[in-house]
Amino acid sequence: MKKIRTALISVYDKSNLKILLQTLKKNNVKIISSGGTYKEIKRLNFKCTEVSDFTGSNEILNGRVKTLHPKIHAGILNKRNNKFHNKEMKLNNYENIDLVIINFYPFEEILETTKSHKKIIENIDVGGPTMVRSAAKNYEDVTVIISKTQYPDLIDELKKNNGSTSLKFREKMSKLAFTETSHYDSIITNYFNKITKTDFPQKKIIYGNLVEKLRYGENPHQISAIYSNRKEIGIDKIHGKPLSYNNYNDLFAALTISRSFQKNSGTVIVKHANPCGVSIKKNNLESYKSALACDPISAFGGVVSCNFKVNKKVAFEMNKIFLEVISANGFEKEALKILKKKKNLRLIDTTNYKLNKNLKFNSINESILVQSEDDKIFTKKDFKIVSKIKPNKTQFDDLIFAFNVCRYVKSNAIVLAAGEAIVGIGSGQPSRIDSCEIAVKKMKKFSKIKENIVAASDAFFPFVDGIEKLIQSGVTAVVQPEGSINDKEIIKFANDTKTVLIFSNTRHFRH
């Protein structure tokens, strides 16, 4: 046990201080503080010694230097059972600081409110993290508190132990303190990497805030949690059970696709992180119906992402089948009444969800693969017509739509589309011809559309057999990346069969 006799308090967030100060007063704890915290403590009518009076040195450089003083850090860092330390403390007339209560300048919040580099730099806390690290290092003798959320724990600890803290408590607080300083520094590091356009520095720091611990991972024997490097991830669950690992995985897959469409249009249905139905019809009800019609069997138990506000009519249709999750840019009141009848159905408002141009991570054992996201926005300039027959406007639009969806399907990927809706998807096959066969099979099983069908492939056809399979099934136009040594043969086959063929300048695998 270590008795708390002197505390140093320096906090940016000054809320909830009163109840803490009352506890410290009851235990006759001397308080040292500085700047705005000192003024707030005095305003609350508690005794406090200003840091400049304690150290005998005035704050300098507009407050940049105030707690960076040997009397402060010696008071925190000295080992109480070390004879040499005790001798030096007495020689210099320094006293122990037993409790350090700090929270930092809000650097993360500042990044969200300004682009002024000067203002951002001024909100990098120096003294706070330095004192926290000192206290955390010397946890055998010193208690460190880094958040107002820890005040109740400290108060309980002091009450339980008559003004003292246990080694177990101090060790726990030390761990949390080092986590906080590491997180704080990582945000600063990533800010400098961003402004210097350094995507792949020599040392990559990945940080995140815990959103929630999940019941389990992909399977019940796996533990799981979700983190975000934002304060809010923009996903508001308004009804239903908590989201599982697989729910989140499918939801993010669906949102990535739907956010690639024009604002307030488009429906995506995902199963096992693969789309099984997509439509961008302007009428929202028809959009949902068309997406569902692509593969209604696979849609059972799936995740739906609506890039629009769900109304009563759409909700009524959705309620006809079992769905795990429905996300949308809001729900009308009548729609919520209908959908909430299913108590386990998760309803997610994604109005505030944003896809930032961040790097994409994939962890393998103790290694991490990093790449930029495949977020290219397609225009007609990204494609070139290589067949003799030119696509009409409807065909070209459907080809680009199909190719856009295709890049979100697990490779090898083949996507069939007609009339602003996907009508067949073949995904995740080692052979491209197998993906063609699956896409065609799905189309023949569920779709009533027989005309104006287009196809997209996420990579080039190495041989004629794949594109031949598609054309035999009724496909009249195909889009694929260029780059095969057999491109000329594919173009010749398209011309011989009077098929529209366009090449993309870029390939779009998703493994």
DADARA-V751091 format. One record per residue. N is the residue number from 1. RES is the residue in one letter. SS is DSSP state (hx for helix, st for strand, lp for the rest). PSI is psi in radians with two decimals (none if undefined). Layout:
n=N res=RES ss=SS psi=PSI
n=N res=RES ss=SS psi=PSI
This chain:
n=1 res=M ss=lp psi=2.47
n=2 res=K ss=st psi=2.14
n=3 res=K ss=st psi=2.37
n=4 res=I ss=lp psi=1.97
n=5 res=R ss=lp psi=-0.57
n=6 res=T ss=st psi=2.32
n=7 res=A ss=st psi=2.46
n=8 res=L ss=st psi=2.15
n=9 res=I ss=st psi=2.17
n=10 res=S ss=st psi=1.74
n=11 res=V ss=st psi=2.45
n=12 res=Y ss=lp psi=-0.82
n=13 res=D ss=lp psi=1.88
n=14 res=K ss=lp psi=0.17
n=15 res=S ss=lp psi=2.71
n=16 res=N ss=lp psi=0.30
n=17 res=L ss=hx psi=-0.57
n=18 res=K ss=hx psi=-0.84
n=19 res=I ss=hx psi=-0.59
n=20 res=L ss=hx psi=-0.77
n=21 res=L ss=hx psi=-0.60
n=22 res=Q ss=hx psi=-0.72
n=23 res=T ss=hx psi=-0.75
n=24 res=L ss=hx psi=-0.65
n=25 res=K ss=hx psi=-0.76
n=26 res=K ss=hx psi=-0.53
n=27 res=N ss=lp psi=0.24
n=28 res=N ss=lp psi=0.72
n=29 res=V ss=lp psi=2.23
n=30 res=K ss=st psi=2.36
n=31 res=I ss=st psi=2.30
n=32 res=I ss=st psi=2.43
n=33 res=S ss=st psi=3.08
n=34 res=S ss=lp psi=2.83
n=35 res=G ss=hx psi=-2.34
n=36 res=G ss=hx psi=-0.55
n=37 res=T ss=hx psi=-0.74
n=38 res=Y ss=hx psi=-0.80
n=39 res=K ss=hx psi=-0.68
n=40 res=E ss=hx psi=-0.70
n=41 res=I ss=hx psi=-0.73
n=42 res=K ss=hx psi=-0.65
n=43 res=R ss=hx psi=-0.58
n=44 res=L ss=lp psi=0.08
n=45 res=N ss=lp psi=0.72
n=46 res=F ss=lp psi=2.59
n=47 res=K ss=lp psi=2.48
n=48 res=C ss=lp psi=2.45
n=49 res=T ss=st psi=2.21
n=50 res=E ss=st psi=2.49
n=51 res=V ss=hx psi=-0.73
n=52 res=S ss=hx psi=-0.59
n=53 res=D ss=hx psi=-0.63
n=54 res=F ss=hx psi=-0.74
n=55 res=T ss=hx psi=-0.38
n=56 res=G ss=lp psi=0.22
n=57 res=S ss=lp psi=2.30
n=58 res=N ss=lp psi=2.67
n=59 res=E ss=lp psi=2.47
n=60 res=I ss=st psi=2.96
n=61 res=L ss=lp psi=0.86
n=62 res=N ss=lp psi=0.62
n=63 res=G ss=lp psi=-0.01
n=64 res=R ss=lp psi=-0.53
n=65 res=V ss=st psi=1.96
n=66 res=K ss=lp psi=-0.84
n=67 res=T ss=lp psi=-0.09
n=68 res=L ss=lp psi=1.31
n=69 res=H ss=lp psi=2.48
n=70 res=P ss=hx psi=-0.54
n=71 res=K ss=hx psi=-0.60
n=72 res=I ss=hx psi=-0.93
n=73 res=H ss=hx psi=-0.49
n=74 res=A ss=hx psi=-0.68
n=75 res=G ss=hx psi=-0.57
n=76 res=I ss=hx psi=-0.78
n=77 res=L ss=hx psi=-0.27
n=78 res=N ss=lp psi=2.46
n=79 res=K ss=lp psi=2.11
n=80 res=R ss=lp psi=-0.47
n=81 res=N ss=lp psi=0.25
n=82 res=N ss=lp psi=2.03
n=83 res=K ss=hx psi=-0.70
n=84 res=F ss=hx psi=-0.73
n=85 res=H ss=hx psi=-0.78
n=86 res=N ss=hx psi=-0.71
n=87 res=K ss=hx psi=-0.78
n=88 res=E ss=hx psi=-0.66
n=89 res=M ss=hx psi=-0.76
n=90 res=K ss=hx psi=-0.70
n=91 res=L ss=hx psi=-0.67
n=92 res=N ss=lp psi=0.02
n=93 res=N ss=lp psi=0.74
n=94 res=Y ss=lp psi=2.65
n=95 res=E ss=lp psi=2.75
n=96 res=N ss=lp psi=2.52
n=97 res=I ss=lp psi=2.04
n=98 res=D ss=lp psi=-0.34
n=99 res=L ss=st psi=2.24
n=100 res=V ss=st psi=2.09
n=101 res=I ss=st psi=1.96
n=102 res=I ss=st psi=2.46
n=103 res=N ss=st psi=2.68
n=104 res=F ss=lp psi=2.88
n=105 res=Y ss=lp psi=2.47
n=106 res=P ss=lp psi=1.20
n=107 res=F ss=hx psi=-0.75
n=108 res=E ss=hx psi=-0.73
n=109 res=E ss=hx psi=-0.64
n=110 res=I ss=hx psi=-0.68
n=111 res=L ss=hx psi=-0.52
n=112 res=E ss=hx psi=-0.24
n=113 res=T ss=hx psi=-0.21
n=114 res=T ss=lp psi=2.70
n=115 res=K ss=lp psi=0.09
n=116 res=S ss=lp psi=1.94
n=117 res=H ss=hx psi=-0.67
n=118 res=K ss=hx psi=-0.79
n=119 res=K ss=hx psi=-0.68
n=120 res=I ss=hx psi=-0.81
n=121 res=I ss=hx psi=-0.69
n=122 res=E ss=hx psi=-0.31
n=123 res=N ss=lp psi=0.30
n=124 res=I ss=lp psi=1.97
n=125 res=D ss=lp psi=2.30
n=126 res=V ss=lp psi=-0.95
n=127 res=G ss=hx psi=-0.73
n=128 res=G ss=hx psi=-1.02
n=129 res=P ss=hx psi=-0.57
n=130 res=T ss=hx psi=-0.80
n=131 res=M ss=hx psi=-0.67
n=132 res=V ss=hx psi=-0.78
n=133 res=R ss=hx psi=-0.68
n=134 res=S ss=hx psi=-0.83
n=135 res=A ss=hx psi=-0.71
n=136 res=A ss=hx psi=-0.64
n=137 res=K ss=hx psi=-0.66
n=138 res=N ss=lp psi=0.69
n=139 res=Y ss=lp psi=-0.32
n=140 res=E ss=lp psi=-0.44
n=141 res=D ss=lp psi=-0.34
n=142 res=V ss=lp psi=2.46
n=143 res=T ss=st psi=2.35
n=144 res=V ss=st psi=2.35
n=145 res=I ss=st psi=2.21
n=146 res=I ss=lp psi=0.14
n=147 res=S ss=lp psi=2.57
n=148 res=K ss=hx psi=-0.37
n=149 res=T ss=hx psi=-0.28
n=150 res=Q ss=hx psi=-0.11
n=151 res=Y ss=hx psi=-0.82
n=152 res=P ss=hx psi=-0.66
n=153 res=D ss=hx psi=-0.74
n=154 res=L ss=hx psi=-0.77
n=155 res=I ss=hx psi=-0.79
n=156 res=D ss=hx psi=-0.71
n=157 res=E ss=hx psi=-0.75
n=158 res=L ss=hx psi=-0.67
n=159 res=K ss=hx psi=-0.76
n=160 res=K ss=hx psi=-0.58
n=161 res=N ss=lp psi=0.40
n=162 res=N ss=lp psi=0.84
n=163 res=G ss=lp psi=0.16
n=164 res=S ss=st psi=2.89
n=165 res=T ss=st psi=2.59
n=166 res=S ss=lp psi=2.77
n=167 res=L ss=hx psi=-0.69
n=168 res=K ss=hx psi=-0.74
n=169 res=F ss=hx psi=-0.79
n=170 res=R ss=hx psi=-0.66
n=171 res=E ss=hx psi=-0.73
n=172 res=K ss=hx psi=-0.79
n=173 res=M ss=hx psi=-0.58
n=174 res=S ss=hx psi=-0.78
n=175 res=K ss=hx psi=-0.79
n=176 res=L ss=hx psi=-0.60
n=177 res=A ss=hx psi=-0.79
n=178 res=F ss=hx psi=-0.58
n=179 res=T ss=hx psi=-0.74
n=180 res=E ss=hx psi=-0.77
n=181 res=T ss=hx psi=-0.65
n=182 res=S ss=hx psi=-0.77
n=183 res=H ss=hx psi=-0.79
n=184 res=Y ss=hx psi=-0.82
n=185 res=D ss=hx psi=-0.60
n=186 res=S ss=hx psi=-0.63
n=187 res=I ss=hx psi=-0.74
n=188 res=I ss=hx psi=-0.78
n=189 res=T ss=hx psi=-0.81
n=190 res=N ss=hx psi=-0.53
n=191 res=Y ss=hx psi=-0.81
n=192 res=F ss=hx psi=-0.63
n=193 res=N ss=hx psi=-0.67
n=194 res=K ss=hx psi=-0.84
n=195 res=I ss=hx psi=-0.38
n=196 res=T ss=lp psi=0.08
n=197 res=K ss=lp psi=0.79
n=198 res=T ss=lp psi=1.60
n=199 res=D ss=lp psi=-0.55
n=200 res=F ss=lp psi=1.31
n=201 res=P ss=lp psi=2.96
n=202 res=Q ss=lp psi=-0.61
n=203 res=K ss=lp psi=2.14
n=204 res=K ss=lp psi=2.16
n=205 res=I ss=lp psi=2.14
n=206 res=I ss=lp psi=2.26
n=207 res=Y ss=lp psi=2.85
n=208 res=G ss=lp psi=2.68
n=209 res=N ss=st psi=2.38
n=210 res=L ss=st psi=2.11
n=211 res=V ss=st psi=-0.91
n=212 res=E ss=st psi=2.66
n=213 res=K ss=st psi=2.34
n=214 res=L ss=st psi=2.76
n=215 res=R ss=lp psi=-0.72
n=216 res=Y ss=lp psi=3.11
n=217 res=G ss=lp psi=-2.52
n=218 res=E ss=lp psi=-0.54
n=219 res=N ss=lp psi=2.73
n=220 res=P ss=lp psi=-0.42
n=221 res=H ss=lp psi=-0.02
n=222 res=Q ss=lp psi=2.39
n=223 res=I ss=lp psi=2.73
n=224 res=S ss=st psi=2.69
n=225 res=A ss=st psi=2.85
n=226 res=I ss=st psi=2.34
n=227 res=Y ss=st psi=2.77
n=228 res=S ss=st psi=2.51
n=229 res=N ss=lp psi=0.21
n=230 res=R ss=lp psi=2.77
n=231 res=K ss=lp psi=-0.69
n=232 res=E ss=lp psi=2.38
n=233 res=I ss=lp psi=-0.06
n=234 res=G ss=lp psi=0.29
n=235 res=I ss=lp psi=2.02
n=236 res=D ss=st psi=1.86
n=237 res=K ss=st psi=2.10
n=238 res=I ss=st psi=-0.08
n=239 res=H ss=st psi=2.61
n=240 res=G ss=lp psi=-3.14
n=241 res=K ss=lp psi=2.83
n=242 res=P ss=lp psi=2.62
n=243 res=L ss=lp psi=2.44
n=244 res=S ss=lp psi=3.04
n=245 res=Y ss=hx psi=-0.84
n=246 res=N ss=hx psi=-0.60
n=247 res=N ss=hx psi=-0.83
n=248 res=Y ss=hx psi=-0.78
n=249 res=N ss=hx psi=-0.79
n=250 res=D ss=hx psi=-0.70
n=251 res=L ss=hx psi=-0.78
n=252 res=F ss=hx psi=-0.65
n=253 res=A ss=hx psi=-0.77
n=254 res=A ss=hx psi=-0.75
n=255 res=L ss=hx psi=-0.63
n=256 res=T ss=hx psi=-0.68
n=257 res=I ss=hx psi=-0.87
n=258 res=S ss=hx psi=-0.53
n=259 res=R ss=lp psi=-0.14
n=260 res=S ss=lp psi=-0.11
n=261 res=F ss=lp psi=2.97
n=262 res=Q ss=lp psi=2.63
n=263 res=K ss=lp psi=2.40
n=264 res=N ss=lp psi=0.53
n=265 res=S ss=lp psi=2.57
n=266 res=G ss=lp psi=2.44
n=267 res=T ss=st psi=2.39
n=268 res=V ss=st psi=2.31
n=269 res=I ss=st psi=2.22
n=270 res=V ss=st psi=2.47
n=271 res=K ss=st psi=2.17
n=272 res=H ss=lp psi=0.77
n=273 res=A ss=lp psi=0.10
n=274 res=N ss=st psi=2.41
n=275 res=P ss=st psi=2.41
n=276 res=C ss=st psi=0.05
n=277 res=G ss=st psi=2.31
n=278 res=V ss=st psi=2.43
n=279 res=S ss=st psi=2.52
n=280 res=I ss=lp psi=0.45
n=281 res=K ss=lp psi=2.46
n=282 res=K ss=lp psi=-0.60
n=283 res=N ss=lp psi=2.09
n=284 res=N ss=hx psi=-0.64
n=285 res=L ss=hx psi=-0.77
n=286 res=E ss=hx psi=-0.57
n=287 res=S ss=hx psi=-0.83
n=288 res=Y ss=hx psi=-0.80
n=289 res=K ss=hx psi=-0.71
n=290 res=S ss=hx psi=-0.70
n=291 res=A ss=hx psi=-0.76
n=292 res=L ss=hx psi=-0.64
n=293 res=A ss=hx psi=-0.37
n=294 res=C ss=hx psi=-0.74
n=295 res=D ss=lp psi=1.33
n=296 res=P ss=hx psi=-0.43
n=297 res=I ss=hx psi=-0.83
n=298 res=S ss=hx psi=-0.51
n=299 res=A ss=hx psi=-0.39
n=300 res=F ss=lp psi=2.13
n=301 res=G ss=lp psi=0.29
n=302 res=G ss=st psi=-3.04
n=303 res=V ss=st psi=2.24
n=304 res=V ss=st psi=2.32
n=305 res=S ss=st psi=2.03
n=306 res=C ss=st psi=2.13
n=307 res=N ss=lp psi=0.73
n=308 res=F ss=lp psi=3.03
n=309 res=K ss=lp psi=2.23
n=310 res=V ss=st psi=2.23
n=311 res=N ss=lp psi=-3.08
n=312 res=K ss=hx psi=-0.76
n=313 res=K ss=hx psi=-0.76
n=314 res=V ss=hx psi=-0.74
n=315 res=A ss=hx psi=-0.71
n=316 res=F ss=hx psi=-0.74
n=317 res=E ss=hx psi=-0.71
n=318 res=M ss=hx psi=-0.59
n=319 res=N ss=lp psi=-0.11
n=320 res=K ss=lp psi=-0.35
n=321 res=I ss=lp psi=2.90
n=322 res=F ss=lp psi=2.12
n=323 res=L ss=st psi=2.55
n=324 res=E ss=st psi=-0.78
n=325 res=V ss=st psi=2.41
n=326 res=I ss=st psi=2.12
n=327 res=S ss=st psi=2.57
n=328 res=A ss=st psi=2.91
n=329 res=N ss=lp psi=0.97
n=330 res=G ss=lp psi=2.82
n=331 res=F ss=st psi=2.34
n=332 res=E ss=lp psi=2.72
n=333 res=K ss=hx psi=-0.75
n=334 res=E ss=hx psi=-0.59
n=335 res=A ss=hx psi=-0.73
n=336 res=L ss=hx psi=-0.68
n=337 res=K ss=hx psi=-0.71
n=338 res=I ss=hx psi=-0.87
n=339 res=L ss=hx psi=-0.54
n=340 res=K ss=lp psi=-0.12
n=341 res=K ss=lp psi=-0.44
n=342 res=K ss=lp psi=1.84
n=343 res=K ss=lp psi=-0.46
n=344 res=N ss=lp psi=-0.18
n=345 res=L ss=lp psi=2.18
n=346 res=R ss=st psi=2.15
n=347 res=L ss=st psi=2.17
n=348 res=I ss=st psi=2.15
n=349 res=D ss=st psi=2.01
n=350 res=T ss=lp psi=0.46
n=351 res=T ss=lp psi=-0.68
n=352 res=N ss=lp psi=0.13
n=353 res=Y ss=lp psi=2.27
n=354 res=K ss=lp psi=2.45
n=355 res=L ss=lp psi=1.84
n=356 res=N ss=lp psi=2.76
n=357 res=K ss=lp psi=1.16
n=358 res=N ss=lp psi=3.00
n=359 res=L ss=st psi=2.72
n=360 res=K ss=st psi=2.34
n=361 res=F ss=st psi=2.50
n=362 res=N ss=st psi=2.00
n=363 res=S ss=st psi=2.38
n=364 res=I ss=st psi=1.93
n=365 res=N ss=lp psi=-2.05
n=366 res=E ss=lp psi=0.37
n=367 res=S ss=st psi=2.74
n=368 res=I ss=st psi=2.16
n=369 res=L ss=st psi=2.34
n=370 res=V ss=st psi=2.38
n=371 res=Q ss=st psi=2.84
n=372 res=S ss=st psi=2.67
n=373 res=E ss=lp psi=2.59
n=374 res=D ss=lp psi=1.40
n=375 res=D ss=lp psi=0.43
n=376 res=K ss=lp psi=2.32
n=377 res=I ss=lp psi=2.08
n=378 res=F ss=lp psi=2.44
n=379 res=T ss=lp psi=2.99
n=380 res=K ss=hx psi=-0.39
n=381 res=K ss=hx psi=-0.29
n=382 res=D ss=hx psi=0.03
n=383 res=F ss=st psi=2.66
n=384 res=K ss=st psi=2.42
n=385 res=I ss=st psi=2.15
n=386 res=V ss=lp psi=-0.13
n=387 res=S ss=lp psi=2.83
n=388 res=K ss=lp psi=-0.67
n=389 res=I ss=lp psi=2.26
n=390 res=K ss=lp psi=2.55
n=391 res=P ss=lp psi=2.49
n=392 res=N ss=lp psi=3.06
n=393 res=K ss=hx psi=-0.75
n=394 res=T ss=hx psi=-0.77
n=395 res=Q ss=hx psi=-0.80
n=396 res=F ss=hx psi=-0.76
n=397 res=D ss=hx psi=-0.74
n=398 res=D ss=hx psi=-0.61
n=399 res=L ss=hx psi=-0.78
n=400 res=I ss=hx psi=-0.72
n=401 res=F ss=hx psi=-0.83
n=402 res=A ss=hx psi=-0.69
n=403 res=F ss=hx psi=-0.62
n=404 res=N ss=hx psi=-0.78
n=405 res=V ss=hx psi=-0.66
n=406 res=C ss=hx psi=-0.60
n=407 res=R ss=lp psi=-0.20
n=408 res=Y ss=lp psi=0.05
n=409 res=V ss=lp psi=2.42
n=410 res=K ss=lp psi=2.31
n=411 res=S ss=lp psi=2.63
n=412 res=N ss=lp psi=2.42
n=413 res=A ss=lp psi=2.35
n=414 res=I ss=st psi=2.28
n=415 res=V ss=st psi=2.29
n=416 res=L ss=st psi=2.41
n=417 res=A ss=st psi=2.73
n=418 res=A ss=st psi=2.31
n=419 res=G ss=lp psi=0.83
n=420 res=E ss=lp psi=0.47
n=421 res=A ss=st psi=2.57
n=422 res=I ss=st psi=2.36
n=423 res=V ss=st psi=-0.07
n=424 res=G ss=st psi=2.37
n=425 res=I ss=st psi=2.27
n=426 res=G ss=st psi=2.16
n=427 res=S ss=lp psi=2.68
n=428 res=G ss=lp psi=0.48
n=429 res=Q ss=lp psi=2.47
n=430 res=P ss=lp psi=-0.47
n=431 res=S ss=lp psi=2.32
n=432 res=R ss=hx psi=-0.59
n=433 res=I ss=hx psi=-0.61
n=434 res=D ss=hx psi=-0.71
n=435 res=S ss=hx psi=-0.68
n=436 res=C ss=hx psi=-0.81
n=437 res=E ss=hx psi=-0.70
n=438 res=I ss=hx psi=-0.77
n=439 res=A ss=hx psi=-0.76
n=440 res=V ss=hx psi=-0.74
n=441 res=K ss=hx psi=-0.77
n=442 res=K ss=hx psi=-0.77
n=443 res=M ss=hx psi=-0.81
n=444 res=K ss=hx psi=-0.53
n=445 res=K ss=hx psi=-0.68
n=446 res=F ss=hx psi=-0.48
n=447 res=S ss=lp psi=2.47
n=448 res=K ss=lp psi=-0.11
n=449 res=I ss=lp psi=2.28
n=450 res=K ss=lp psi=-0.13
n=451 res=E ss=lp psi=2.79
n=452 res=N ss=lp psi=0.70
n=453 res=I ss=st psi=2.32
n=454 res=V ss=st psi=2.80
n=455 res=A ss=st psi=2.56
n=456 res=A ss=st psi=2.45
n=457 res=S ss=st psi=2.40
n=458 res=D ss=lp psi=-0.23
n=459 res=A ss=lp psi=3.01
n=460 res=F ss=lp psi=2.72
n=461 res=F ss=lp psi=2.08
n=462 res=P ss=lp psi=-0.43
n=463 res=F ss=lp psi=2.95
n=464 res=V ss=hx psi=-0.41
n=465 res=D ss=hx psi=-0.64
n=466 res=G ss=hx psi=-0.92
n=467 res=I ss=hx psi=-0.54
n=468 res=E ss=hx psi=-0.75
n=469 res=K ss=hx psi=-0.71
n=470 res=L ss=hx psi=-0.78
n=471 res=I ss=hx psi=-0.66
n=472 res=Q ss=hx psi=-0.44
n=473 res=S ss=lp psi=-0.02
n=474 res=G ss=lp psi=0.05
n=475 res=V ss=st psi=2.31
n=476 res=T ss=st psi=-0.18
n=477 res=A ss=st psi=2.48
n=478 res=V ss=st psi=2.46
n=479 res=V ss=st psi=2.35
n=480 res=Q ss=st psi=2.72
n=481 res=P ss=st psi=2.66
n=482 res=E ss=lp psi=2.95
n=483 res=G ss=lp psi=-0.10
n=484 res=S ss=lp psi=2.60
n=485 res=I ss=lp psi=-0.25
n=486 res=N ss=lp psi=0.32
n=487 res=D ss=hx psi=-0.72
n=488 res=K ss=hx psi=-0.64
n=489 res=E ss=hx psi=-0.67
n=490 res=I ss=hx psi=-0.74
n=491 res=I ss=hx psi=-0.75
n=492 res=K ss=hx psi=-0.75
n=493 res=F ss=hx psi=-0.69
n=494 res=A ss=hx psi=-0.75
n=495 res=N ss=hx psi=-0.71
n=496 res=D ss=hx psi=-0.55
n=497 res=T ss=lp psi=0.12
n=498 res=K ss=lp psi=0.81
n=499 res=T ss=lp psi=2.44
n=500 res=V ss=st psi=2.30
n=501 res=L ss=st psi=2.17
n=502 res=I ss=st psi=2.59
n=503 res=F ss=st psi=2.43
n=504 res=S ss=st psi=2.58
n=505 res=N ss=lp psi=-0.24
n=506 res=T ss=lp psi=2.60
n=507 res=R ss=lp psi=2.70
n=508 res=H ss=lp psi=1.17
n=509 res=F ss=lp psi=2.58
n=510 res=R ss=lp psi=1.83
n=511 res=H ss=lp psi=none
